[in-house]
Amino acid sequence: MIVLKITNASEVMASKLGKFLENLTPDALDQSTIEDIVLKKLVENLQAEGLKGEVASVRGLDLEEKELVMHDGMRVRRHHTF
């Protein structure tokens, strides 16, 4: 299993949309948008290599140093089988 944590979603959105528009969007929306883009590209690249599997965006799960932390209300936000 691979866990990927994106820590600069707001900065990426600001560079794509401009700082003014980024300030109008909530950070949670920025995080979700970037996760959706990364998942889509990841699935495309893994399929191109002939790999099969599943990938998911999970809300309520966090990576802190060397530990996975599960928060209340943990759920799968988006799931793809490839």
Buried (B, 14 or more C-beta within 10 A) or exposed (E): EEEEEEEEBBEBBBEEBEEEEBEEBEEEEBBBBBBEBBBEEBBEEBEEEEEEEEBBBBBEBBEEEEEEEEEEEEEEBBEBEE
